[in-house]
């Protein structure tokens, strides 16, 4: 039963990733694209954690942690660039 729920959750997250990619591609403004990239990073984190549960590999959790850190720094840098015109 647990595997069915995890597999269903994985399918839902992959569907959400497609929606986020659509927002990044079509987004009418740079802020919409930033939101799409930030949301897709969060969805990818969920996918990596679910894959870690399926495979029983805890090394994927380290990858998820690194992706979360890089995603946060990237989002802050792009948001600052959009608001002030400079990165750091």
Secondary structure by P-SEA (a helix, b strand, c coil): caaaaaaaaaaaaaaaaaaaaaaaaccccaaaaaaaaaaaaaaaaaaaaaaaaaaccaaaaaaaaaaaaaaaaaaaaaaaaaaccccc
